[in-house]
């Protein structure tokens, strides 16, 4: 692997994982767990009745809000999965116009200074504040 990549530290990685876990986009209906457990209990009761040779009563589920909520949840999950698969299959075939420029292209658009020019600029940066302070002193003495 190249050493050009900057990886996340352990703390940054943990923060990222925590934020992803807290910001879940699709949440299951609040009463899903209770509905599943009650359904399992009813099913077990029916099996126990079957063993004891009692009259078997079939399970009747009414179309209430929990069924509608669960259906919406399933549709959202299905949509998210379909979108992810679509993105994964289309992305490799897309042509990107914003390619990374080569070194030559970057250098052709930037101003390149010689060593002498850079040293001269550094000297000028040191001299200009001194000149400004001298000018200020002269102004103060004149006024």
C-alpha positions, 0 to 999 in steps of 0.5 A: 500500500502507498503511504500517501493515504491518511488513515483515521486514528482509533479515536476518530474511527470510534467516533465515526462508528458511534455517529453511524450507529446513532444516526440510523436512517431506517428504524424498525417500528417501535412495537415490532419486537412486542408483536413478534413475541406475542405472535410466538406466544400465541403459536406456542399456545396453539401447539400446546393445545394441539398436544393436549387434544383440545379444540384447535383455534386458528390464529386470526390476525387483524389488519391493524396499524402494526401490520401497516407499519411493518409493511412500510418498514419492509418497503423502506428496507427493500428500497434501500437495498435496491438503491445500494445494489443499483449504485454498486452496479452502475458506478464502475461504468460511469465516466467521470469528467473530473479526473485528477490532473497530472503533475505536468498539468498542475505545474503548467498552471502554477507560477514557478519561482527560482531560488534567487527570487524566493530568497529576494522575496524573503529579504524584502519581507524582512526589510519592509517592516524595518522601513515602515518603523523608520517612516513612523519614527520620522513622522512622529519626530516631525509632528 
